[in-house]
Amino acid sequence: MTGWEGPLSGVPRRLCHQNLSFLRDRRLQRILTLAGHELHLGLPRPGDGVAVWGSSPTAWRGAWAVARTDRLDC
């Protein structure tokens, strides 16, 4: 993962999400930005992380994105 790593080793800088809660919650956005992550709506590219909000009713979308892109490390 070159070019997309966050401040911690092995942590993806670019996080993809499929839940609008990440767009609405300014506090959560600020926390993730300060941690060195960039939120993006949509499917992840190679080297991207996937953000899932706990076990919310829409959390299955994140699991689907991981399975769709064959990511086994999430």
C-alpha positions as CSV (number, residue, x, y, z in Angstrom):
1,M,0.0,0.0,0.0
2,T,2.1,2.9,-1.2
3,G,0.6,6.4,-1.4
4,W,-2.5,5.7,0.6
5,E,-1.3,4.8,4.1
6,G,-2.4,6.8,7.0
7,P,-0.3,8.0,10.0
8,L,-0.2,4.4,11.4
9,S,1.6,1.7,9.6
10,G,-0.8,-0.5,7.6
11,V,-3.9,1.7,8.1
12,P,-5.5,2.7,4.8
13,R,-5.8,6.5,4.3
14,R,-8.7,6.3,1.9
15,L,-11.9,4.8,3.5
16,C,-14.9,4.0,1.4
17,H,-18.4,3.8,2.9
18,Q,-21.9,2.9,1.7
19,N,-23.8,4.7,4.5
20,L,-25.0,8.3,4.5
21,S,-24.4,8.5,8.2
22,F,-20.7,9.1,7.5
23,L,-21.7,12.2,5.5
24,R,-24.1,13.6,8.0
25,D,-22.1,13.2,11.1
26,R,-19.6,16.1,11.1
27,R,-18.0,15.0,14.4
28,L,-17.3,11.5,13.0
29,Q,-15.9,13.1,9.8
30,R,-13.6,15.3,11.9
31,I,-12.3,12.4,14.0
32,L,-11.5,10.4,10.9
33,T,-9.9,13.4,9.2
34,L,-7.7,14.0,12.2
35,A,-6.7,10.4,12.2
36,G,-5.5,10.8,8.6
37,H,-8.4,9.2,6.7
38,E,-10.3,10.5,3.7
39,L,-14.0,9.3,3.4
40,H,-15.2,8.4,-0.1
41,L,-18.7,7.1,-1.0
42,G,-18.6,4.0,-3.2
43,L,-16.7,0.9,-3.9
44,P,-13.1,0.6,-2.7
45,R,-10.1,0.4,-5.0
46,P,-7.1,-1.8,-4.3
47,G,-5.4,-0.5,-1.1
48,D,-8.6,1.3,0.2
49,G,-10.3,0.5,3.5
50,V,-14.0,0.0,4.1
51,A,-15.8,1.9,6.8
52,V,-18.8,0.2,8.5
53,W,-20.8,1.7,11.3
54,G,-21.1,-1.1,13.9
55,S,-24.0,-3.4,13.3
56,S,-26.4,-0.8,11.9
57,P,-29.2,-1.9,9.6
58,T,-27.1,-0.8,6.6
59,A,-23.9,-2.3,7.8
60,W,-24.4,-5.2,5.3
61,R,-23.5,-2.8,2.5
62,G,-19.9,-2.5,3.8
63,A,-19.7,-6.3,4.1
64,W,-21.0,-6.5,0.6
65,A,-18.3,-4.0,-0.7
66,V,-15.6,-6.0,1.0
67,A,-16.9,-9.3,-0.6
68,R,-17.3,-7.6,-4.0
69,T,-13.7,-6.4,-4.1
70,D,-12.3,-9.6,-2.6
71,R,-10.8,-7.9,0.5
72,L,-10.0,-10.4,3.1
73,D,-8.2,-8.1,5.6
74,C,-11.3,-6.2,6.9
